[in-house]
Amino acid sequence: MANIALLHGTDHVIKKPEYALGKETNDYGKGFYFALLPEMAKEWACKQNTNGFINEYTFDFGDLRVLNLLDGNHTVLNWIAMLLKHRIFTINDEIAQDAKDYIIEYF
């Protein structure tokens, strides 16, 4: 994966993306979120009938390791494990907590 255009929808212009400014409780943690399709970026840019922007960046992945959950090597359980790791919610049942821990550990 060489240079690729990445899109970020938001309510303001962001000239340079920065890692770790997001919330720990976002779906994938503090990362800077990108979309490949304009439709997806638009969904994030305009919330509750507000205007928004689609910021576009060209990124050279070089030797970076990229987790692509759509590459055919992962299942929906890998995606669910990422969400379970970062989202905050209450679990009142020991079996449910065990299930959460199992999915995070093995997926």
Backbone as XML, in Angstrom:
<?xml version="1.0"?>
<chain id="A" units="angstrom">
  <residue number="1" name="MET">
    <atom name="N" x="0.853" y="-1.166" z="0.000"/>
    <atom name="CA" x="0.000" y="0.000" z="0.000"/>
    <atom name="C" x="0.900" y="1.230" z="0.000"/>
  </residue>
  <residue number="2" name="ALA">
    <atom name="N" x="0.858" y="1.987" z="-1.039"/>
    <atom name="CA" x="1.697" y="3.181" z="-1.153"/>
    <atom name="C" x="0.874" y="4.410" z="-0.748"/>
  </residue>
  <residue number="3" name="ASN">
    <atom name="N" x="0.899" y="5.453" z="-1.565"/>
    <atom name="CA" x="0.105" y="6.644" z="-1.284"/>
    <atom name="C" x="-1.363" y="6.357" z="-1.541"/>
  </residue>
  <residue number="4" name="ILE">
    <atom name="N" x="-2.194" y="6.875" z="-0.658"/>
    <atom name="CA" x="-3.631" y="6.679" z="-0.792"/>
    <atom name="C" x="-4.335" y="7.928" z="-0.276"/>
  </residue>
  <residue number="5" name="ALA">
    <atom name="N" x="-5.464" y="8.280" z="-0.898"/>
    <atom name="CA" x="-6.241" y="9.435" z="-0.450"/>
    <atom name="C" x="-7.155" y="8.992" z="0.690"/>
  </residue>
  <residue number="6" name="LEU">
    <atom name="N" x="-7.082" y="9.710" z="1.798"/>
    <atom name="CA" x="-7.908" y="9.420" z="2.964"/>
    <atom name="C" x="-8.787" y="10.623" z="3.260"/>
  </residue>
  <residue number="7" name="LEU">
    <atom name="N" x="-10.014" y="10.372" z="3.686"/>
    <atom name="CA" x="-10.992" y="11.426" z="3.940"/>
    <atom name="C" x="-11.370" y="11.426" z="5.417"/>
  </residue>
  <residue number="8" name="HIS">
    <atom name="N" x="-11.566" y="12.636" z="5.953"/>
    <atom name="CA" x="-11.972" y="12.772" z="7.355"/>
    <atom name="C" x="-13.094" y="13.795" z="7.409"/>
  </residue>
  <residue number="9" name="GLY">
    <atom name="N" x="-14.286" y="13.354" z="7.814"/>
    <atom name="CA" x="-15.421" y="14.256" z="7.915"/>
    <atom name="C" x="-15.534" y="14.830" z="9.313"/>
  </residue>
  <residue number="10" name="THR">
    <atom name="N" x="-15.727" y="16.148" z="9.387"/>
    <atom name="CA" x="-15.825" y="16.811" z="10.683"/>
    <atom name="C" x="-16.506" y="18.168" z="10.521"/>
  </residue>
  <residue number="11" name="ASP">
    <atom name="N" x="-16.724" y="18.854" z="11.626"/>
    <atom name="CA" x="-17.396" y="20.153" z="11.575"/>
    <atom name="C" x="-16.438" y="21.324" z="11.371"/>
  </residue>
  <residue number="12" name="HIS">
    <atom name="N" x="-15.149" y="21.029" z="11.163"/>
    <atom name="CA" x="-14.174" y="22.100" z="10.938"/>
    <atom name="C" x="-13.032" y="21.587" z="10.052"/>
  </residue>
  <residue number="13" name="VAL">
    <atom name="N" x="-12.265" y="22.511" z="9.520"/>
    <atom name="CA" x="-11.120" y="22.152" z="8.677"/>
    <atom name="C" x="-9.960" y="21.727" z="9.569"/>
  </residue>
  <residue number="14" name="ILE">
    <atom name="N" x="-9.341" y="20.617" z="9.215"/>
    <atom name="CA" x="-8.160" y="20.135" z="9.931"/>
    <atom name="C" x="-7.040" y="20.025" z="8.899"/>
  </residue>
  <residue number="15" name="LYS">
    <atom name="N" x="-6.097" y="20.940" z="8.963"/>
    <atom name="CA" x="-5.017" y="20.965" z="7.969"/>
    <atom name="C" x="-4.068" y="19.780" z="8.097"/>
  </residue>
  <residue number="16" name="LYS">
    <atom name="N" x="-3.768" y="19.402" z="9.339"/>
    <atom name="CA" x="-2.826" y="18.302" z="9.563"/>
    <atom name="C" x="-3.406" y="17.364" z="10.620"/>
  </residue>
  <residue number="17" name="PRO">
    <atom name="N" x="-3.662" y="16.109" z="10.253"/>
    <atom name="CA" x="-4.187" y="15.168" z="11.243"/>
    <atom name="C" x="-3.163" y="14.878" z="12.334"/>
  </residue>
  <residue number="18" name="GLU">
    <atom name="N" x="-3.651" y="14.746" z="13.559"/>
    <atom name="CA" x="-2.772" y="14.417" z="14.673"/>
    <atom name="C" x="-3.345" y="13.238" z="15.436"/>
  </residue>
  <residue number="19" name="TYR">
    <atom name="N" x="-2.501" y="12.307" z="15.767"/>
    <atom name="CA" x="-2.900" y="11.131" z="16.520"/>
    <atom name="C" x="-3.090" y="11.482" z="17.993"/>
  </residue>
  <residue number="20" name="ALA">
    <atom name="N" x="-3.997" y="10.799" z="18.629"/>
    <atom name="CA" x="-4.208" y="10.829" z="20.082"/>
    <atom name="C" x="-4.945" y="12.066" z="20.586"/>
  </residue>
  <residue number="21" name="LEU">
    <atom name="N" x="-5.586" y="12.825" z="19.702"/>
    <atom name="CA" x="-6.398" y="13.948" z="20.173"/>
    <atom name="C" x="-7.847" y="13.527" z="20.386"/>
  </residue>
  <residue number="22" name="GLY">
    <atom name="N" x="-8.193" y="12.343" z="19.906"/>
    <atom name="CA" x="-9.551" y="11.838" z="20.052"/>
    <atom name="C" x="-9.799" y="11.292" z="21.445"/>
  </residue>
  <residue number="23" name="LYS">
    <atom name="N" x="-10.994" y="10.766" z="21.621"/>
    <atom name="CA" x="-11.391" y="10.211" z="22.907"/>
    <atom name="C" x="-10.993" y="8.742" z="22.986"/>
  </residue>
  <residue number="24" name="GLU">
    <atom name="N" x="-10.550" y="8.319" z="24.140"/>
    <atom name="CA" x="-10.201" y="6.911" z="24.364"/>
    <atom name="C" x="-11.406" y="6.006" z="24.136"/>
  </residue>
  <residue number="25" name="THR">
    <atom name="N" x="-12.610" y="6.545" z="24.347"/>
    <atom name="CA" x="-13.825" y="5.747" z="24.209"/>
    <atom name="C" x="-14.380" y="5.723" z="22.789"/>
  </residue>
  <residue number="26" name="ASN">
    <atom name="N" x="-13.692" y="6.324" z="21.822"/>
    <atom name="CA" x="-14.115" y="6.182" z="20.428"/>
    <atom name="C" x="-13.995" y="4.715" z="20.026"/>
  </residue>
  <residue number="27" name="ASP">
    <atom name="N" x="-14.647" y="4.336" z="18.959"/>
    <atom name="CA" x="-14.689" y="2.926" z="18.564"/>
    <atom name="C" x="-13.327" y="2.254" z="18.544"/>
  </residue>
  <residue number="28" name="TYR">
    <atom name="N" x="-12.312" y="2.925" z="18.066"/>
    <atom name="CA" x="-10.979" y="2.324" z="17.958"/>
    <atom name="C" x="-9.945" y="3.074" z="18.781"/>
  </residue>
  <residue number="29" name="GLY">
    <atom name="N" x="-10.398" y="3.770" z="19.800"/>
    <atom name="CA" x="-9.476" y="4.487" z="20.674"/>
    <atom name="C" x="-9.184" y="5.891" z="20.176"/>
  </residue>
  <residue number="30" name="LYS">
    <atom name="N" x="-8.031" y="6.419" z="20.535"/>
    <atom name="CA" x="-7.676" y="7.819" z="20.275"/>
    <atom name="C" x="-7.199" y="8.104" z="18.857"/>
  </residue>
  <residue number="31" name="GLY">
    <atom name="N" x="-7.283" y="7.154" z="17.964"/>
    <atom name="CA" x="-6.792" y="7.343" z="16.603"/>
    <atom name="C" x="-7.498" y="8.449" z="15.837"/>
  </residue>
  <residue number="32" name="PHE">
    <atom name="N" x="-6.920" y="8.839" z="14.733"/>
    <atom name="CA" x="-7.518" y="9.798" z="13.810"/>
    <atom name="C" x="-8.239" y="8.973" z="12.756"/>
  </residue>
  <residue number="33" name="TYR">
    <atom name="N" x="-9.531" y="9.164" z="12.615"/>
    <atom name="CA" x="-10.364" y="8.291" z="11.796"/>
    <atom name="C" x="-10.459" y="8.766" z="10.354"/>
  </residue>
  <residue number="34" name="PHE">
    <atom name="N" x="-10.334" y="7.828" z="9.433"/>
    <atom name="CA" x="-10.425" y="8.134" z="8.013"/>
    <atom name="C" x="-11.482" y="7.269" z="7.351"/>
  </residue>
  <residue number="35" name="ALA">
    <atom name="N" x="-11.976" y="7.771" z="6.232"/>
    <atom name="CA" x="-12.856" y="7.008" z="5.357"/>
    <atom name="C" x="-12.222" y="6.994" z="3.977"/>
  </residue>
  <residue number="36" name="LEU">
    <atom name="N" x="-12.559" y="5.983" z="3.209"/>
    <atom name="CA" x="-12.092" y="5.920" z="1.822"/>
    <atom name="C" x="-13.151" y="6.443" z="0.869"/>
  </residue>
  <residue number="37" name="LEU">
    <atom name="N" x="-14.402" y="6.403" z="1.286"/>
    <atom name="CA" x="-15.512" y="6.831" z="0.439"/>
    <atom name="C" x="-16.074" y="8.167" z="0.916"/>
  </residue>
  <residue number="38" name="PRO">
    <atom name="N" x="-16.331" y="9.096" z="-0.013"/>
    <atom name="CA" x="-16.892" y="10.401" z="0.389"/>
    <atom name="C" x="-18.213" y="10.275" z="1.155"/>
  </residue>
  <residue number="39" name="GLU">
    <atom name="N" x="-19.031" y="9.290" z="0.811"/>
    <atom name="CA" x="-20.318" y="9.120" z="1.488"/>
    <atom name="C" x="-20.129" y="8.858" z="2.985"/>
  </residue>
  <residue number="40" name="MET">
    <atom name="N" x="-19.126" y="8.054" z="3.309"/>
    <atom name="CA" x="-18.863" y="7.767" z="4.725"/>
    <atom name="C" x="-18.348" y="9.012" z="5.450"/>
  </residue>
  <residue number="41" name="ALA">
    <atom name="N" x="-17.446" y="9.745" z="4.806"/>
    <atom name="CA" x="-16.915" y="10.970" z="5.422"/>
    <atom name="C" x="-18.036" y="11.984" z="5.630"/>
  </residue>
  <residue number="42" name="LYS">
    <atom name="N" x="-18.971" y="12.061" z="4.679"/>
    <atom name="CA" x="-20.095" y="12.999" z="4.815"/>
    <atom name="C" x="-20.957" y="12.657" z="6.020"/>
  </residue>
  <residue number="43" name="GLU">
    <atom name="N" x="-21.148" y="11.377" z="6.283"/>
    <atom name="CA" x="-21.958" y="10.979" z="7.437"/>
    <atom name="C" x="-21.368" y="11.510" z="8.733"/>
  </residue>
  <residue number="44" name="TRP">
    <atom name="N" x="-20.050" y="11.493" z="8.845"/>
    <atom name="CA" x="-19.394" y="11.970" z="10.061"/>
    <atom name="C" x="-19.289" y="13.485" z="10.087"/>
  </residue>
  <residue number="45" name="ALA">
    <atom name="N" x="-19.267" y="14.126" z="8.904"/>
    <atom name="CA" x="-19.069" y="15.571" z="8.840"/>
    <atom name="C" x="-20.306" y="16.348" z="9.261"/>
  </residue>
  <residue number="46" name="CYS">
    <atom name="N" x="-21.467" y="15.860" z="8.933"/>
    <atom name="CA" x="-22.700" y="16.615" z="9.160"/>
    <atom name="C" x="-23.608" y="15.864" z="10.106"/>
  </residue>
  <residue number="47" name="LYS">
    <atom name="N" x="-23.552" y="16.254" z="11.347"/>
    <atom name="CA" x="-24.395" y="15.620" z="12.360"/>
    <atom name="C" x="-25.460" y="16.600" z="12.816"/>
  </residue>
  <residue number="48" name="GLN">
    <atom name="N" x="-26.639" y="16.113" z="13.024"/>
    <atom name="CA" x="-27.747" y="16.900" z="13.553"/>
    <atom name="C" x="-27.988" y="18.182" z="12.760"/>
  </residue>
  <residue number="49" name="ASN">
    <atom name="N" x="-28.111" y="18.029" z="11.444"/>
    <atom name="CA" x="-28.447" y="19.141" z="10.546"/>
    <atom name="C" x="-27.463" y="20.303" z="10.606"/>
  </residue>
  <residue number="50" name="THR">
    <atom name="N" x="-26.182" y="20.003" z="10.738"/>
    <atom name="CA" x="-25.158" y="21.044" z="10.725"/>
    <atom name="C" x="-24.330" y="20.916" z="9.460"/>
  </residue>
  <residue number="51" name="ASN">
    <atom name="N" x="-23.604" y="21.949" z="9.133"/>
    <atom name="CA" x="-22.684" y="21.904" z="8.008"/>
    <atom name="C" x="-21.401" y="21.222" z="8.441"/>
  </residue>
  <residue number="52" name="GLY">
    <atom name="N" x="-20.656" y="20.731" z="7.470"/>
    <atom name="CA" x="-19.403" y="20.077" z="7.801"/>
    <atom name="C" x="-18.423" y="20.152" z="6.660"/>
  </residue>
  <residue number="53" name="PHE">
    <atom name="N" x="-17.279" y="19.554" z="6.873"/>
    <atom name="CA" x="-16.198" y="19.561" z="5.899"/>
    <atom name="C" x="-15.693" y="18.139" z="5.707"/>
  </residue>
  <residue number="54" name="ILE">
    <atom name="N" x="-15.237" y="17.851" z="4.506"/>
    <atom name="CA" x="-14.494" y="16.621" z="4.259"/>
    <atom name="C" x="-13.056" y="17.042" z="4.004"/>
  </residue>
  <residue number="55" name="ASN">
    <atom name="N" x="-12.196" y="16.715" z="4.937"/>
    <atom name="CA" x="-10.773" y="16.988" z="4.790"/>
    <atom name="C" x="-10.151" y="15.819" z="4.037"/>
  </residue>
  <residue number="56" name="GLU">
    <atom name="N" x="-9.305" y="16.109" z="3.061"/>
    <atom name="CA" x="-8.670" y="15.051" z="2.274"/>
    <atom name="C" x="-7.157" y="15.111" z="2.463"/>
  </residue>
  <residue number="57" name="TYR">
    <atom name="N" x="-6.588" y="13.941" z="2.679"/>
    <atom name="CA" x="-5.143" y="13.837" z="2.906"/>
    <atom name="C" x="-4.579" y="12.740" z="2.012"/>
  </residue>
  <residue number="58" name="THR">
    <atom name="N" x="-3.349" y="12.918" z="1.594"/>
    <atom name="CA" x="-2.627" y="11.851" z="0.920"/>
    <atom name="C" x="-1.598" y="11.348" z="1.904"/>
  </residue>
  <residue number="59" name="PHE">
    <atom name="N" x="-1.601" y="10.054" z="2.099"/>
    <atom name="CA" x="-0.736" y="9.472" z="3.116"/>
    <atom name="C" x="0.124" y="8.389" z="2.496"/>
  </residue>
  <residue number="60" name="ASP">
    <atom name="N" x="1.402" y="8.409" z="2.828"/>
    <atom name="CA" x="2.332" y="7.371" z="2.386"/>
    <atom name="C" x="2.482" y="6.372" z="3.529"/>
  </residue>
  <residue number="61" name="PHE">
    <atom name="N" x="1.923" y="5.189" z="3.339"/>
    <atom name="CA" x="1.964" y="4.180" z="4.376"/>
    <atom name="C" x="3.351" y="3.566" z="4.539"/>
  </residue>
  <residue number="62" name="GLY">
    <atom name="N" x="4.169" y="3.688" z="3.524"/>
    <atom name="CA" x="5.537" y="3.187" z="3.601"/>
    <atom name="C" x="5.612" y="1.810" z="4.229"/>
  </residue>
  <residue number="63" name="ASP">
    <atom name="N" x="6.368" y="1.696" z="5.300"/>
    <atom name="CA" x="6.561" y="0.414" z="5.977"/>
    <atom name="C" x="5.633" y="0.211" z="7.178"/>
  </residue>
  <residue number="64" name="LEU">
    <atom name="N" x="4.598" y="1.042" z="7.278"/>
    <atom name="CA" x="3.688" y="0.897" z="8.407"/>
    <atom name="C" x="2.881" y="-0.396" z="8.295"/>
  </residue>
  <residue number="65" name="ARG">
    <atom name="N" x="2.582" y="-0.960" z="9.431"/>
    <atom name="CA" x="1.663" y="-2.097" z="9.470"/>
    <atom name="C" x="0.261" y="-1.532" z="9.603"/>
  </residue>
  <residue number="66" name="VAL">
    <atom name="N" x="-0.649" y="-2.006" z="8.778"/>
    <atom name="CA" x="-2.011" y="-1.493" z="8.758"/>
    <atom name="C" x="-2.968" y="-2.624" z="9.089"/>
  </residue>
  <residue number="67" name="LEU">
    <atom name="N" x="-3.869" y="-2.368" z="10.025"/>
    <atom name="CA" x="-4.906" y="-3.339" z="10.345"/>
    <atom name="C" x="-6.103" y="-3.028" z="9.455"/>
  </residue>
  <residue number="68" name="ASN">
    <atom name="N" x="-6.354" y="-3.891" z="8.499"/>
    <atom name="CA" x="-7.488" y="-3.742" z="7.600"/>
    <atom name="C" x="-8.485" y="-4.846" z="7.927"/>
  </residue>
  <residue number="69" name="LEU">
    <atom name="N" x="-9.541" y="-4.496" z="8.620"/>
    <atom name="CA" x="-10.520" y="-5.491" z="9.035"/>
    <atom name="C" x="-11.350" y="-6.011" z="7.864"/>
  </residue>
  <residue number="70" name="LEU">
    <atom name="N" x="-11.159" y="-5.442" z="6.689"/>
    <atom name="CA" x="-11.896" y="-5.888" z="5.502"/>
    <atom name="C" x="-11.029" y="-6.692" z="4.545"/>
  </residue>
  <residue number="71" name="ASP">
    <atom name="N" x="-9.847" y="-7.113" z="4.997"/>
    <atom name="CA" x="-8.905" y="-7.774" z="4.088"/>
    <atom name="C" x="-9.186" y="-9.256" z="3.844"/>
  </residue>
  <residue number="72" name="GLY">
    <atom name="N" x="-10.229" y="-9.804" z="4.444"/>
    <atom name="CA" x="-10.556" y="-11.211" z="4.260"/>
    <atom name="C" x="-9.913" y="-12.128" z="5.285"/>
  </residue>
  <residue number="73" name="ASN">
    <atom name="N" x="-8.992" y="-11.613" z="6.090"/>
    <atom name="CA" x="-8.331" y="-12.412" z="7.120"/>
    <atom name="C" x="-8.974" y="-12.247" z="8.492"/>
  </residue>
  <residue number="74" name="HIS">
    <atom name="N" x="-9.984" y="-11.409" z="8.581"/>
    <atom name="CA" x="-10.630" y="-11.119" z="9.850"/>
    <atom name="C" x="-12.121" y="-11.420" z="9.758"/>
  </residue>
  <residue number="75" name="THR">
    <atom name="N" x="-12.731" y="-11.593" z="10.934"/>
    <atom name="CA" x="-14.169" y="-11.822" z="10.994"/>
    <atom name="C" x="-14.814" y="-10.660" z="11.731"/>
  </residue>
  <residue number="76" name="VAL">
    <atom name="N" x="-16.118" y="-10.691" z="11.802"/>
    <atom name="CA" x="-16.836" y="-9.662" z="12.529"/>
    <atom name="C" x="-16.437" y="-9.666" z="14.008"/>
  </residue>
  <residue number="77" name="LEU">
    <atom name="N" x="-15.964" y="-10.789" z="14.516"/>
    <atom name="CA" x="-15.529" y="-10.846" z="15.919"/>
    <atom name="C" x="-14.289" y="-9.988" z="16.168"/>
  </residue>
  <residue number="78" name="ASN">
    <atom name="N" x="-13.425" y="-9.829" z="15.168"/>
    <atom name="CA" x="-12.273" y="-8.937" z="15.325"/>
    <atom name="C" x="-12.738" y="-7.492" z="15.488"/>
  </residue>
  <residue number="79" name="TRP">
    <atom name="N" x="-13.726" y="-7.108" z="14.702"/>
    <atom name="CA" x="-14.283" y="-5.756" z="14.790"/>
    <atom name="C" x="-14.966" y="-5.562" z="16.141"/>
  </residue>
  <residue number="80" name="ILE">
    <atom name="N" x="-15.756" y="-6.556" z="16.565"/>
    <atom name="CA" x="-16.449" y="-6.465" z="17.848"/>
    <atom name="C" x="-15.440" y="-6.370" z="18.992"/>
  </residue>
  <residue number="81" name="ALA">
    <atom name="N" x="-14.332" y="-7.112" z="18.907"/>
    <atom name="CA" x="-13.299" y="-7.045" z="19.951"/>
    <atom name="C" x="-12.733" y="-5.638" z="20.069"/>
  </residue>
  <residue number="82" name="MET">
    <atom name="N" x="-12.514" y="-4.973" z="18.942"/>
    <atom name="CA" x="-12.003" y="-3.595" z="18.975"/>
    <atom name="C" x="-13.013" y="-2.671" z="19.663"/>
  </residue>
  <residue number="83" name="LEU">
    <atom name="N" x="-14.281" y="-2.837" z="19.340"/>
    <atom name="CA" x="-15.310" y="-2.004" z="19.962"/>
    <atom name="C" x="-15.413" y="-2.273" z="21.458"/>
  </residue>
  <residue number="84" name="LEU">
    <atom name="N" x="-15.403" y="-3.557" z="21.831"/>
    <atom name="CA" x="-15.507" y="-3.911" z="23.249"/>
    <atom name="C" x="-14.337" y="-3.359" z="24.058"/>
  </residue>
  <residue number="85" name="LYS">
    <atom name="N" x="-13.190" y="-3.279" z="23.453"/>
    <atom name="CA" x="-12.000" y="-2.803" z="24.157"/>
    <atom name="C" x="-12.090" y="-1.316" z="24.492"/>
  </residue>
  <residue number="86" name="HIS">
    <atom name="N" x="-12.781" y="-0.545" z="23.641"/>
    <atom name="CA" x="-12.765" y="0.910" z="23.811"/>
    <atom name="C" x="-14.078" y="1.525" z="24.287"/>
  </residue>
  <residue number="87" name="ARG">
    <atom name="N" x="-15.191" y="0.932" z="23.974"/>
    <atom name="CA" x="-16.467" y="1.514" z="24.385"/>
    <atom name="C" x="-16.713" y="1.297" z="25.872"/>
  </residue>
  <residue number="88" name="ILE">
    <atom name="N" x="-17.384" y="2.261" z="26.470"/>
    <atom name="CA" x="-17.706" y="2.165" z="27.890"/>
    <atom name="C" x="-19.182" y="1.796" z="28.022"/>
  </residue>
  <residue number="89" name="PHE">
    <atom name="N" x="-19.442" y="0.726" z="28.736"/>
    <atom name="CA" x="-20.806" y="0.314" z="29.031"/>
    <atom name="C" x="-20.779" y="-0.572" z="30.263"/>
  </residue>
  <residue number="90" name="THR">
    <atom name="N" x="-21.914" y="-0.709" z="30.887"/>
    <atom name="CA" x="-22.019" y="-1.475" z="32.124"/>
    <atom name="C" x="-22.398" y="-2.915" z="31.824"/>
  </residue>
  <residue number="91" name="ILE">
    <atom name="N" x="-21.692" y="-3.830" z="32.448"/>
    <atom name="CA" x="-22.018" y="-5.254" z="32.368"/>
    <atom name="C" x="-22.347" y="-5.707" z="33.785"/>
  </residue>
  <residue number="92" name="ASN">
    <atom name="N" x="-23.552" y="-6.196" z="33.958"/>
    <atom name="CA" x="-24.017" y="-6.601" z="35.288"/>
    <atom name="C" x="-24.015" y="-8.106" z="35.481"/>
  </residue>
  <residue number="93" name="ASP">
    <atom name="N" x="-23.482" y="-8.831" z="34.555"/>
    <atom name="CA" x="-23.570" y="-10.288" z="34.589"/>
    <atom name="C" x="-22.171" y="-10.877" z="34.425"/>
  </residue>
  <residue number="94" name="GLU">
    <atom name="N" x="-21.823" y="-11.828" z="35.256"/>
    <atom name="CA" x="-20.488" y="-12.434" z="35.207"/>
    <atom name="C" x="-20.241" y="-13.171" z="33.889"/>
  </residue>
  <residue number="95" name="ILE">
    <atom name="N" x="-21.256" y="-13.838" z="33.363"/>
    <atom name="CA" x="-21.099" y="-14.563" z="32.099"/>
    <atom name="C" x="-20.841" y="-13.581" z="30.951"/>
  </residue>
  <residue number="96" name="ALA">
    <atom name="N" x="-21.562" y="-12.464" z="30.953"/>
    <atom name="CA" x="-21.353" y="-11.450" z="29.914"/>
    <atom name="C" x="-19.947" y="-10.861" z="30.012"/>
  </residue>
  <residue number="97" name="GLN">
    <atom name="N" x="-19.462" y="-10.624" z="31.233"/>
    <atom name="CA" x="-18.100" y="-10.103" z="31.410"/>
    <atom name="C" x="-17.071" y="-11.112" z="30.920"/>
  </residue>
  <residue number="98" name="ASP">
    <atom name="N" x="-17.289" y="-12.385" z="31.225"/>
    <atom name="CA" x="-16.392" y="-13.432" z="30.737"/>
    <atom name="C" x="-16.382" y="-13.478" z="29.212"/>
  </residue>
  <residue number="99" name="ALA">
    <atom name="N" x="-17.549" y="-13.330" z="28.612"/>
    <atom name="CA" x="-17.651" y="-13.340" z="27.146"/>
    <atom name="C" x="-16.895" y="-12.155" z="26.557"/>
  </residue>
  <residue number="100" name="LYS">
    <atom name="N" x="-17.057" y="-10.982" z="27.153"/>
    <atom name="CA" x="-16.326" y="-9.789" z="26.696"/>
    <atom name="C" x="-14.823" y="-10.031" z="26.776"/>
  </residue>
  <residue number="101" name="ASP">
    <atom name="N" x="-14.357" y="-10.506" z="27.905"/>
    <atom name="CA" x="-12.920" y="-10.760" z="28.101"/>
    <atom name="C" x="-12.399" y="-11.775" z="27.081"/>
  </residue>
  <residue number="102" name="TYR">
    <atom name="N" x="-13.167" y="-12.814" z="26.831"/>
    <atom name="CA" x="-12.773" y="-13.859" z="25.869"/>
    <atom name="C" x="-12.627" y="-13.271" z="24.456"/>
  </residue>
  <residue number="103" name="ILE">
    <atom name="N" x="-13.615" y="-12.485" z="24.025"/>
    <atom name="CA" x="-13.569" y="-11.918" z="22.677"/>
    <atom name="C" x="-12.377" y="-10.975" z="22.529"/>
  </residue>
  <residue number="104" name="ILE">
    <atom name="N" x="-12.139" y="-10.135" z="23.535"/>
    <atom name="CA" x="-10.991" y="-9.221" z="23.466"/>
    <atom name="C" x="-9.681" y="-9.992" z="23.427"/>
  </residue>
  <residue number="105" name="GLU">
    <atom name="N" x="-9.545" y="-11.040" z="24.215"/>
    <atom name="CA" x="-8.295" y="-11.795" z="24.277"/>
    <atom name="C" x="-8.018" y="-12.574" z="22.997"/>
  </residue>
  <residue number="106" name="TYR">
    <atom name="N" x="-9.033" y="-13.190" z="22.413"/>
    <atom name="CA" x="-8.803" y="-14.099" z="21.297"/>
    <atom name="C" x="-9.086" y="-13.516" z="19.916"/>
  </residue>
  <residue number="107" name="PHE">
    <atom name="N" x="-9.651" y="-12.327" z="19.863"/>
    <atom name="CA" x="-9.923" y="-11.726" z="18.560"/>
    <atom name="C" x="-9.350" y="-10.335" z="18.479"/>
  </residue>
</chain>
